[in-house]
């Protein structure tokens, strides 16, 4: 009888373990789907930024490496430059 009792006790634990793994699998699947959605949004935003940069860079520009390096740290921050470009685009 003891063997049957041990088997009866093992069954609920197995079911609980199975339910635990199923729940964990469902949570991980939902998280994976959310991450895929976020990745798709990031890729779309990257593509839009890339296209905007290509349009901006179509203008011919002469770059003097020494002059550019001499200005490092003296101009606006990248954030300020982006904000300025965005405000110019909005007006």
C-alpha positions as a LaTeX table, in Angstrom:
\begin{tabular}{lrrr}
\hline
Residue & $x$ (\AA) & $y$ (\AA) & $z$ (\AA) \\
\hline
Unk1 & 0.00 & 0.00 & 0.00 \\
Unk2 & 2.82 & 2.30 & 0.66 \\
Unk3 & 3.89 & 2.15 & $-2.97$ \\
Unk4 & 0.42 & 3.20 & $-4.10$ \\
Unk5 & 0.43 & 6.03 & $-1.58$ \\
Unk6 & 3.78 & 7.32 & $-2.90$ \\
Unk7 & 2.49 & 7.16 & $-6.47$ \\
Unk8 & $-0.63$ & 9.06 & $-5.48$ \\
Unk9 & 1.49 & 11.77 & $-3.83$ \\
Unk10 & 3.79 & 12.05 & $-6.85$ \\
Unk11 & 0.93 & 12.64 & $-9.27$ \\
Unk12 & $-0.25$ & 15.99 & $-7.79$ \\
Unk13 & 3.35 & 17.22 & $-7.66$ \\
Unk14 & 3.83 & 16.29 & $-11.31$ \\
Unk15 & 0.63 & 18.09 & $-12.29$ \\
Unk16 & 1.67 & 21.16 & $-10.28$ \\
Unk17 & 5.09 & 21.10 & $-11.89$ \\
Unk18 & 3.53 & 20.76 & $-15.32$ \\
Unk19 & 1.18 & 23.67 & $-14.64$ \\
Unk20 & 4.14 & 25.74 & $-13.41$ \\
Unk21 & 6.10 & 25.08 & $-16.60$ \\
Unk22 & 3.08 & 25.79 & $-18.79$ \\
Unk23 & 2.56 & 29.12 & $-17.01$ \\
Unk24 & 6.24 & 29.98 & $-17.31$ \\
Unk25 & 6.17 & 29.07 & $-21.01$ \\
Unk26 & 3.12 & 31.29 & $-21.57$ \\
Unk27 & 4.84 & 34.21 & $-19.78$ \\
Unk28 & 8.03 & 33.79 & $-21.79$ \\
Unk29 & 6.05 & 33.57 & $-25.03$ \\
Unk30 & 4.23 & 36.81 & $-24.19$ \\
Unk31 & 7.54 & 38.50 & $-23.34$ \\
Unk32 & 9.07 & 37.25 & $-26.61$ \\
Unk33 & 6.14 & 38.65 & $-28.57$ \\
Unk34 & 6.48 & 42.02 & $-26.80$ \\
Unk35 & 10.21 & 42.13 & $-27.53$ \\
Unk36 & 9.58 & 41.33 & $-31.19$ \\
Unk37 & 7.10 & 44.20 & $-31.35$ \\
Unk38 & 9.60 & 46.59 & $-29.74$ \\
Unk39 & 12.31 & 45.42 & $-32.13$ \\
Unk40 & 10.06 & 46.04 & $-35.13$ \\
Unk41 & 9.38 & 49.58 & $-33.88$ \\
Unk42 & 13.10 & 50.21 & $-33.33$ \\
Unk43 & 13.94 & 48.93 & $-36.83$ \\
Unk44 & 11.26 & 51.18 & $-38.34$ \\
Unk45 & 12.60 & 54.19 & $-36.43$ \\
Unk46 & 16.16 & 53.36 & $-37.48$ \\
Unk47 & 15.10 & 53.16 & $-41.12$ \\
Unk48 & 13.34 & 56.52 & $-40.89$ \\
Unk49 & 16.41 & 58.14 & $-39.32$ \\
Unk50 & 18.63 & 56.60 & $-41.97$ \\
Unk51 & 16.44 & 57.93 & $-44.77$ \\
Unk52 & 16.37 & 61.39 & $-43.20$ \\
Unk53 & 20.15 & 61.38 & $-42.88$ \\
Unk54 & 20.55 & 60.35 & $-46.51$ \\
Unk55 & 18.32 & 63.24 & $-47.59$ \\
Unk56 & 20.29 & 65.68 & $-45.44$ \\
Unk57 & 23.61 & 64.41 & $-46.75$ \\
Unk58 & 22.66 & 64.78 & $-50.41$ \\
Unk59 & 23.88 & 68.34 & $-50.24$ \\
Unk60 & 27.51 & 68.70 & $-51.21$ \\
Unk61 & 29.70 & 69.61 & $-48.30$ \\
Unk62 & 33.39 & 70.21 & $-48.05$ \\
Unk63 & 34.87 & 68.88 & $-44.85$ \\
Unk64 & 38.16 & 70.13 & $-43.51$ \\
Unk65 & 39.25 & 67.54 & $-40.98$ \\
Unk66 & 41.56 & 69.94 & $-39.09$ \\
Unk67 & 38.86 & 72.60 & $-38.83$ \\
Unk68 & 36.32 & 70.07 & $-37.61$ \\
Unk69 & 38.68 & 68.66 & $-35.00$ \\
Unk70 & 39.53 & 72.18 & $-33.81$ \\
Unk71 & 35.82 & 72.74 & $-33.08$ \\
Unk72 & 35.38 & 69.61 & $-30.97$ \\
Unk73 & 33.76 & 70.56 & $-27.68$ \\
Unk74 & 33.12 & 74.17 & $-28.73$ \\
Unk75 & 29.77 & 73.77 & $-30.46$ \\
Unk76 & 26.32 & 72.54 & $-29.55$ \\
Unk77 & 25.74 & 69.10 & $-28.22$ \\
Unk78 & 24.32 & 66.47 & $-30.53$ \\
Unk79 & 21.02 & 66.66 & $-28.62$ \\
Unk80 & 20.83 & 70.42 & $-29.16$ \\
Unk81 & 21.61 & 70.01 & $-32.85$ \\
Unk82 & 18.84 & 67.42 & $-33.26$ \\
Unk83 & 16.39 & 69.67 & $-31.40$ \\
Unk84 & 17.35 & 72.59 & $-33.66$ \\
Unk85 & 16.92 & 70.50 & $-36.81$ \\
Unk86 & 13.55 & 69.22 & $-35.59$ \\
Unk87 & 12.34 & 72.76 & $-34.83$ \\
Unk88 & 13.45 & 73.93 & $-38.28$ \\
Unk89 & 11.57 & 71.05 & $-39.86$ \\
Unk90 & 8.41 & 71.90 & $-37.90$ \\
Unk91 & 8.35 & 75.55 & $-38.97$ \\
\hline
\end{tabular}
